[in-house]
Each structure stands twice: as C-alpha cells, then as structure tokens.
Amino acid sequence: MEWALIGSERSTTRWVSSALVEPVMPVTNEGERGGRDKFEMSKFETRRHPLSENRRIAYVVTSATTMTLADGSPHPTGYFVEEVVKPYRAFVAAGFDVDVITPDGNPPSADPYGLSWFFHYPDEDKDYLDSVVRTFHHDVDDIRFTLHQSSELGIAAARRVAELLRKAGLSERAAHAAVSAAAKTAWRQDRQFIDVLAAGELPTGVTRADLERAADAQRQASADLSAARKAEVDANPSFREPVKLGDLTDEELAGYDAVFVPGGHGPMVDMHDNPDIGRMLSVLQARRAAIASLCHGPAMLLSAPERHDGQWLFDGYRMTCFTDEEEDQTEAGRLGMEWYCDTALKNAGAVFDDGPSAWTSHVVVDRNLITGQNPASSQAIADAVIKYLSVANAEVAA
C-alpha cells in the first residue's frame, strides 16, 4: 500500500507505516500501566474490518463541562468547536454515516475558551498571515510564533491592512512587504502591529484610524465565524441527542469503519480512564478500523488495555497530540494543568512526533492510528481519515 502526502504548505501529514500490521513490541518498564485489562483478540480479529458502501464513523465527542486544575480548582471545558465542525463537515461530504456519541449520552458543550475570536480566523486572513509569518526567517523551523503573538498583537489584520495599502497606491508586492516588515517588528519587539505601522510612513490617505478599523473588522469577522460554528453544532440534532457509548454492544461497535475524537480539554476529563472507551478501542483495533483523534482527543488512547505481552495497546505507535509547549500558552496551561496529554502519551509508550513548530498543522498516520496535533490540523486530519478509508476500501474491493 502506498500513501500519498496530503495537505498544503501550511500543514504536514506524515504517513509512517504503509502496512496495517501488528506493531513491533518494545519492552518497557513493568508496572507502568498496572491494572489495565488485557487486550483480547476476539472474534472481531478474523480479518480487517470490511468497509460497507455506507462507511460509518463513530464521532465520539466529550460531554465534560468542567476540568480540575493543578491547584484543585474547577475550570470550564468542553469540545473545541473548530475541531468538531470541520471534520464533521468533511465526513458527511464524503458520504460517511456519522453517529455522534458521547461517553455518558449527554449533549456536548463547547469550551468557552475555544470560542475566543483568535481561534477562528477566516481562511483568507489565516492564509495571508501564514505568508507574512514565513518572511520572519529564511528557515521556518527558526520561527516561534506563539499564541500570545497571534492573538494579542493584532498581526492577524495583515491582509486587511495590505488591502488598504493597495487601495492607496502600493503594488501587491509592496503592500505585502510593508505589512511583513511591520509584523516582524511587532513579533520581535512584542509591540502592537498597528502601533508599528502608525509609527512609520503611511501612504497618503491612510490614517491610524483606518488601520484600527481594519484590525477591528478582522476581529469581528473572527468572532462572527466562531459564533457561526457554534450555531452549526447547536442546530444539529445529532449533537443535541447523542448516542451513549455505554449503550453500544461490541457487535454494534464493530460495525464502525472508524472512530474520530475531536479535542478541547474535555477528553482529558471523560475519556482518558474510561472502560467504555477502552472497550471500543479493543473492538476497533481488533478489526483494524481507523482510530483517529485530534488535539486533546488522543487522551482517549490512555484508556486502551494492555496487549498479551503486557504492553499498552498502542505501545510503539508513532502519534501526535496537543504539545506541552502549546499547552503552556493556553489559558488553562497558564493557570496550571493537572496533567499534560503529550507527556502522558509518551509515558504510556507512544513514539511522539510533533510538527516543526507550535500551532502549525501536523498529522501522523501509523498503521490504522491517525492523530492530529492541534486545531490547525482539523482539516488535514479529516482528509487523512478519508484518504485512509478510501485506500482501505479499494483494497477490500480488489
């Protein structure tokens, strides 16, 4: 089986293994995962799960609304709306039957922090911002563009400011160069993008007030996009009345061609130590169904049982998730997390594979395990799942 690299210059997708085979079983310290049930290769292992014409995805979403911080205080949580909306749209558009499931059958709730405007740039603003940030250094690996810099310095308004400059007579290239230089100064000196621009020489007819209106318009567009995404989830009957995971029998679980778990901090609350999640993973792993998760969603892999050799079910698999570096930049991370998904997966036996820089799209495919690093990976991981199922379907048909 040969895999093609998918994604764009803004994303990396690493296809680690080309065959759906048993993993190498490295030996790790005994007792690290004591108490887990053993992975039973049951009647479901007879052959890789054949894909029906109507391919089915178990879309398992957290229903947690509160998480506990390191100091013991509660903090609101839930699902991250972009991570729910983009893959769901892609799977439905691909013709999949998508069943929304929660661990307890309660409707999922959006993480309030994940609704912040700066997590929801319109595509044209995001693409232009990426083109600006790439000018900061010759080597993209040298660029460390933090959440603070993207959310609090106003650099996301670069496209709209460049449009103002073009209307004032600058060429497209000159406008891009001007906003890139100002953005680089803002990035290096931790200054407001608009302040840097206003302190320089502006084209005739462009005022500081014009720049501020452009920045305000960008922020409003992001806020509108966030609200629209949440409204889309709220209006979907499948999310209002999800299936309870515990009500599904092993036979019903075996009818799925894939499971997909989006993030938000919620999965670290209700999926990381959940017997029903563990049962689902056992059934789907035995059938070699696609097991996919995004951002904090890979926390659900920690519920997987041990194999007969005493190792974690996904020991030795290459995977990614929301990194510790990214976590420390979030609201909850600054307040103090009780534990970190990145570190927990490494301790469990994962071969961790993160992207070249924080907050950039990165997806890893190892055998039937598909993981995405962060919200920016939402579309890329959906594409990877669709690609995986399409190739597997073609093999079954052959």
C-alpha positions as CSV (number, residue, x, y, z in Angstrom):
1,M,0.0,0.0,0.0
2,E,1.4,3.4,-1.0
3,W,0.4,6.6,0.7
4,A,0.4,10.0,-0.9
5,L,1.3,13.0,1.1
6,I,-1.7,15.2,1.6
7,G,-2.2,18.7,2.9
8,S,-0.8,22.1,1.9
9,E,2.3,24.1,2.6
10,R,0.6,25.1,5.8
11,S,0.3,21.5,7.0
12,T,2.4,18.4,7.4
13,T,1.0,14.9,7.2
14,R,3.4,12.1,8.0
15,W,2.4,8.6,6.8
16,V,4.6,6.5,9.0
17,S,3.6,3.0,8.1
18,S,2.4,1.6,4.8
19,A,1.0,-1.7,6.0
20,L,-1.7,-2.4,8.5
21,V,0.3,-5.0,10.5
22,E,1.0,-5.7,14.1
23,P,3.4,-3.2,15.7
24,V,6.9,-4.0,17.0
25,M,6.6,-4.7,20.6
26,P,9.4,-3.0,22.5
27,V,9.8,-3.8,26.2
28,T,9.2,-1.0,28.7
29,N,9.3,-0.8,32.4
30,E,6.9,-3.3,34.1
31,G,4.0,-1.9,36.1
32,E,3.7,1.4,34.3
33,R,0.2,0.5,33.2
34,G,-0.8,-1.9,36.0
35,G,-4.4,-2.5,36.5
36,R,-5.4,-2.3,32.8
37,D,-7.4,-5.1,31.3
38,K,-5.6,-7.2,28.8
39,F,-6.4,-6.7,25.1
40,E,-8.4,-9.7,23.9
41,M,-8.1,-10.6,20.2
42,S,-11.7,-11.7,19.9
43,K,-13.9,-13.0,17.1
44,F,-13.6,-9.5,15.7
45,E,-10.0,-10.1,14.6
46,T,-10.9,-12.6,11.8
47,R,-9.9,-10.1,9.1
48,R,-9.6,-6.3,8.8
49,H,-13.0,-4.7,9.1
50,P,-14.5,-4.6,5.5
51,L,-15.9,-1.2,4.6
52,S,-19.5,-1.1,3.6
53,E,-20.9,1.1,0.9
54,N,-22.1,3.4,3.6
55,R,-19.0,3.8,5.6
56,R,-19.7,4.6,9.2
57,I,-17.8,6.8,11.7
58,A,-18.3,6.8,15.4
59,Y,-17.9,10.5,16.1
60,V,-17.1,10.5,19.9
61,V,-17.3,13.9,21.5
62,T,-16.6,14.9,25.1
63,S,-19.6,15.9,27.2
64,A,-17.4,17.2,30.1
65,T,-18.1,20.7,31.1
66,T,-15.5,21.1,33.9
67,M,-11.9,20.1,34.4
68,T,-9.7,20.2,37.6
69,L,-6.6,22.4,37.5
70,A,-3.4,21.6,39.4
71,D,-4.5,23.6,42.4
72,G,-7.7,21.7,42.6
73,S,-9.9,24.4,41.4
74,P,-12.6,23.8,38.7
75,H,-12.2,25.3,35.2
76,P,-14.8,25.3,32.4
77,T,-14.1,23.0,29.5
78,G,-15.8,21.1,26.7
79,Y,-15.2,20.4,23.0
80,F,-13.2,22.7,20.7
81,V,-15.7,23.9,18.1
82,E,-13.5,24.1,15.1
83,E,-12.3,20.6,15.7
84,V,-15.8,19.4,15.8
85,V,-17.2,21.3,12.8
86,K,-14.5,20.9,10.2
87,P,-14.1,17.1,10.3
88,Y,-17.8,16.5,10.7
89,R,-18.5,18.5,7.6
90,A,-15.8,16.7,5.7
91,F,-17.0,13.2,6.7
92,V,-20.6,14.0,5.7
93,A,-19.5,15.5,2.4
94,A,-17.5,12.3,1.7
95,G,-20.7,10.3,2.1
96,F,-20.0,8.7,5.5
97,D,-22.7,7.9,8.0
98,V,-21.6,9.8,11.1
99,D,-23.0,8.9,14.5
100,V,-22.4,11.4,17.3
101,I,-21.6,9.7,20.5
102,T,-20.7,10.9,24.0
103,P,-19.4,8.9,26.9
104,D,-22.5,9.5,29.1
105,G,-25.1,10.3,26.4
106,N,-25.3,13.9,27.5
107,P,-25.1,16.6,24.8
108,P,-21.6,18.0,24.3
109,S,-20.8,21.6,25.3
110,A,-18.4,24.0,23.6
111,D,-15.3,25.0,25.6
112,P,-15.8,28.8,26.2
113,Y,-12.1,29.4,25.7
114,G,-12.2,27.7,22.3
115,L,-14.8,30.2,21.2
116,S,-12.4,33.0,21.5
117,W,-12.1,35.0,18.3
118,F,-8.4,34.3,17.8
119,F,-9.1,30.6,17.3
120,H,-11.3,31.4,14.3
121,Y,-9.5,33.3,11.6
122,P,-11.4,33.3,8.2
123,D,-9.3,31.3,5.7
124,E,-8.2,34.3,3.7
125,D,-6.9,36.0,6.8
126,K,-5.2,32.9,8.0
127,D,-3.5,32.2,4.6
128,Y,-2.2,35.7,4.4
129,L,-1.0,35.7,8.0
130,D,0.9,32.5,7.2
131,S,2.5,34.1,4.2
132,V,3.6,37.0,6.4
133,V,5.0,34.9,9.2
134,R,7.1,32.9,6.7
135,T,9.0,36.0,6.0
136,F,10.3,36.3,9.6
137,H,13.2,33.9,9.0
138,H,14.6,32.1,6.0
139,D,14.0,28.8,7.7
140,V,10.5,28.2,9.0
141,D,12.0,26.0,11.8
142,D,13.5,29.1,13.3
143,I,10.1,30.8,13.7
144,R,8.4,30.6,17.1
145,F,5.1,32.3,16.7
146,T,3.2,32.0,19.9
147,L,-0.5,32.2,20.8
148,H,0.2,35.5,22.5
149,Q,1.8,36.9,19.4
150,S,-1.0,35.7,17.1
151,S,-3.9,36.7,19.4
152,E,-2.8,39.9,21.3
153,L,-0.6,41.9,18.9
154,G,-3.2,42.3,16.1
155,I,-1.0,40.8,13.4
156,A,-3.9,38.8,12.0
157,A,-5.1,42.0,10.4
158,A,-2.2,41.9,8.0
159,R,-4.4,41.0,4.9
160,R,-6.9,43.8,5.6
161,V,-4.1,46.3,6.2
162,A,-2.4,45.3,3.0
163,E,-5.6,45.8,1.1
164,L,-5.8,49.4,2.5
165,L,-2.2,50.0,1.3
166,R,-3.0,48.7,-2.2
167,K,-6.0,50.9,-2.5
168,A,-3.7,53.8,-1.5
169,G,-1.5,53.1,-4.5
170,L,1.0,50.4,-3.4
171,S,1.5,47.3,-5.5
172,E,0.5,44.0,-4.1
173,R,4.2,43.1,-3.6
174,A,5.0,46.4,-1.9
175,A,2.0,46.1,0.4
176,H,2.9,42.6,1.4
177,A,6.5,43.7,2.1
178,A,5.3,46.6,4.2
179,V,2.9,44.6,6.4
180,S,5.5,41.8,6.7
181,A,8.2,44.2,7.9
182,A,5.8,45.7,10.5
183,A,4.6,42.3,11.6
184,K,8.2,41.1,12.1
185,T,9.0,44.2,14.2
186,A,5.8,43.6,16.3
187,W,6.8,39.9,16.7
188,R,10.4,40.7,17.7
189,Q,9.7,43.6,20.0
190,D,6.3,42.4,21.4
191,R,4.5,45.6,20.1
192,Q,1.1,46.1,18.7
193,F,1.1,45.7,14.9
194,I,-1.0,48.9,14.4
195,D,1.4,50.9,16.6
196,V,4.4,49.8,14.5
197,L,2.6,50.7,11.2
198,A,1.4,54.0,12.6
199,A,4.9,55.0,13.7
200,G,6.2,54.6,10.2
201,E,5.5,56.4,7.0
202,L,1.9,55.6,5.7
203,P,0.8,56.2,2.2
204,T,-1.2,59.4,1.6
205,G,-4.8,58.9,2.6
206,V,-4.2,56.1,5.1
207,T,-4.6,57.1,8.8
208,R,-4.1,55.3,12.1
209,A,-7.9,55.3,12.4
210,D,-8.1,53.4,9.1
211,L,-5.6,50.8,10.4
212,E,-7.6,50.4,13.6
213,R,-10.8,49.9,11.7
214,A,-9.2,47.2,9.6
215,A,-8.0,45.4,12.8
216,D,-11.5,45.7,14.3
217,A,-13.1,44.3,11.2
218,Q,-10.8,41.3,11.3
219,R,-11.5,40.6,14.9
220,Q,-15.3,40.9,14.3
221,A,-15.0,38.5,11.3
222,S,-13.3,36.0,13.6
223,A,-15.9,36.4,16.3
224,D,-18.7,36.0,13.7
225,L,-17.1,32.8,12.4
226,S,-16.8,31.4,16.0
227,A,-20.5,32.1,16.6
228,A,-21.5,30.6,13.3
229,R,-19.6,27.4,14.0
230,K,-21.1,27.0,17.5
231,A,-24.6,27.7,16.0
232,E,-24.0,25.0,13.4
233,V,-23.3,22.4,16.1
234,D,-26.2,23.6,18.3
235,A,-28.6,23.3,15.4
236,N,-27.6,19.7,14.6
237,P,-30.0,17.2,16.1
238,S,-27.2,14.6,16.3
239,F,-25.3,16.7,18.8
240,R,-28.4,17.6,20.8
241,E,-29.3,13.9,21.2
242,P,-26.1,11.9,21.0
243,V,-25.8,8.1,21.5
244,K,-24.5,6.9,24.8
245,L,-21.3,5.0,24.3
246,G,-22.1,2.5,27.1
247,D,-25.3,1.5,25.3
248,L,-23.5,0.2,22.3
249,T,-22.7,-3.5,22.2
250,D,-19.4,-4.9,21.0
251,E,-21.2,-6.0,17.8
252,E,-22.6,-2.5,17.2
253,L,-19.1,-1.0,17.8
254,A,-17.6,-3.5,15.3
255,G,-20.0,-2.0,12.7
256,Y,-17.9,1.2,12.5
257,D,-15.2,1.7,10.0
258,A,-13.6,4.4,12.1
259,V,-13.7,6.3,15.3
260,F,-12.9,10.0,15.4
261,V,-12.4,12.0,18.6
262,P,-12.1,15.8,18.4
263,G,-10.4,17.8,21.1
264,G,-10.9,20.5,23.6
265,H,-9.7,19.7,27.1
266,G,-12.8,17.7,27.7
267,P,-11.4,14.3,26.6
268,M,-8.8,14.7,29.4
269,V,-11.8,14.5,31.8
270,D,-14.1,11.8,30.5
271,M,-12.1,9.7,28.0
272,H,-8.6,9.1,29.5
273,D,-9.7,6.5,32.0
274,N,-13.0,5.2,30.7
275,P,-13.8,1.5,30.4
276,D,-16.3,2.0,27.6
277,I,-13.6,3.9,25.6
278,G,-11.2,1.0,26.3
279,R,-13.8,-1.5,25.1
280,M,-14.4,0.5,21.9
281,L,-10.7,0.7,21.2
282,S,-10.3,-3.1,21.7
283,V,-13.1,-3.9,19.3
284,L,-12.0,-1.4,16.6
285,Q,-8.3,-2.3,16.9
286,A,-9.0,-6.0,16.5
287,R,-10.8,-5.1,13.3
288,R,-8.1,-2.7,12.2
289,A,-10.6,0.1,11.9
290,A,-9.3,3.6,11.6
291,I,-8.7,5.1,15.1
292,A,-8.4,8.9,14.7
293,S,-8.2,11.7,17.3
294,L,-7.2,15.4,17.3
295,C,-5.5,17.8,19.7
296,H,-6.5,16.6,23.2
297,G,-8.6,13.8,21.7
298,P,-5.6,11.3,21.8
299,A,-6.1,11.3,25.6
300,M,-8.7,8.7,24.9
301,L,-5.9,6.3,23.8
302,L,-4.8,6.2,27.5
303,S,-8.0,4.1,28.2
304,A,-6.7,1.3,25.9
305,P,-6.0,-2.0,27.6
306,E,-2.7,-3.9,27.6
307,R,-1.8,-6.5,25.0
308,H,-0.9,-10.0,26.0
309,D,2.7,-9.1,26.3
310,G,1.9,-6.6,29.0
311,Q,2.4,-3.5,26.8
312,W,-0.1,-0.8,26.2
313,L,-2.2,-1.5,23.1
314,F,-0.6,1.4,21.2
315,D,2.9,1.0,22.5
316,G,5.4,1.8,19.8
317,Y,2.9,3.6,17.6
318,R,4.0,7.0,16.3
319,M,1.5,9.7,17.2
320,T,1.0,13.3,18.0
321,C,-1.4,15.5,20.1
322,F,-1.5,19.0,21.6
323,T,2.0,19.5,22.8
324,D,3.2,20.6,26.2
325,E,4.7,23.8,24.5
326,E,1.3,24.7,23.1
327,E,-0.5,23.8,26.4
328,D,1.7,26.2,28.4
329,Q,0.4,29.0,26.1
330,T,-3.3,28.4,26.7
331,E,-5.5,29.8,29.5
332,A,-5.6,26.5,31.4
333,G,-1.9,25.9,30.9
334,R,-1.0,29.3,32.4
335,L,-3.3,28.6,35.3
336,G,-1.7,25.2,35.8
337,M,-2.8,21.9,34.3
338,E,-3.2,18.8,36.5
339,W,-1.5,16.7,33.8
340,Y,-0.4,17.0,30.2
341,C,-1.6,14.9,27.3
342,D,1.7,15.0,25.4
343,T,3.7,13.7,28.5
344,A,1.1,11.1,29.4
345,L,1.2,9.5,25.9
346,K,5.0,9.4,26.0
347,N,4.9,7.8,29.4
348,A,2.4,5.2,28.1
349,G,4.7,4.2,25.3
350,A,4.0,6.5,22.4
351,V,6.6,7.4,19.9
352,F,5.8,11.1,19.9
353,D,6.0,13.1,16.7
354,D,5.2,16.8,16.7
355,G,5.3,19.4,13.9
356,P,8.3,21.7,13.2
357,S,6.7,24.5,15.2
358,A,3.8,25.0,17.6
359,W,0.3,25.8,16.3
360,T,1.0,24.6,12.8
361,S,-1.0,21.8,11.2
362,H,0.6,18.4,11.7
363,V,-0.9,14.9,11.2
364,V,0.7,11.5,11.8
365,V,-0.6,8.2,10.3
366,D,0.9,5.0,11.7
367,R,-0.9,1.8,10.6
368,N,-4.6,2.4,11.5
369,L,-3.8,5.1,14.0
370,I,-4.4,8.7,12.8
371,T,-3.6,11.7,15.1
372,G,-3.6,15.4,14.7
373,Q,-1.6,17.9,16.8
374,N,-3.8,21.0,17.2
375,P,-6.8,22.9,16.0
376,A,-4.9,24.0,12.9
377,S,-4.8,20.3,12.0
378,S,-8.6,19.9,11.8
379,Q,-9.0,19.8,8.0
380,A,-5.8,17.8,7.4
381,I,-6.8,15.0,9.8
382,A,-10.2,14.8,8.2
383,D,-8.5,14.5,4.8
384,A,-6.2,11.8,6.2
385,V,-9.1,9.7,7.6
386,I,-11.0,10.0,4.3
387,K,-7.8,9.0,2.4
388,Y,-7.2,6.0,4.7
389,L,-10.7,4.7,4.3
390,S,-10.7,5.2,0.6
391,V,-7.5,3.3,0.1
392,A,-8.7,0.5,2.5
393,N,-12.0,0.4,0.7
394,A,-10.2,-0.1,-2.6
395,E,-8.1,-2.9,-1.2
396,V,-11.2,-4.7,0.1
397,A,-12.9,-4.3,-3.3
398,A,-9.9,-5.8,-5.0
